[in-house]
Amino acid sequence: MAFWVLAAYGWFWDELSPMGLGVFVFLWLVGMFGLPFIPFGAGLFSSFVAVLDIALAFTIFKGDVRL
């Protein structure tokens, strides 16, 4: 869920170019459809998306994430 919220935020506020958004969505799709083909890969999908969320947050907020 956080992935799609961050992707929409980045697109709406022009923090992500269409190409950048396409890369993140492509990587998400690769994880969704590609991970089940490796051993124990289906269980790694949530971890894979978490890494994408972190990369997306750093990309959108330019490494300055305030807590």
Secondary structure, 3 states (H helix, E strand, C coil): CHHHHHHHHHHHCCCCCHHHHHHHHHHHHHHHHHHHHCCCCHHHHHHHHHHHHHHHHHHHCCCCCCC
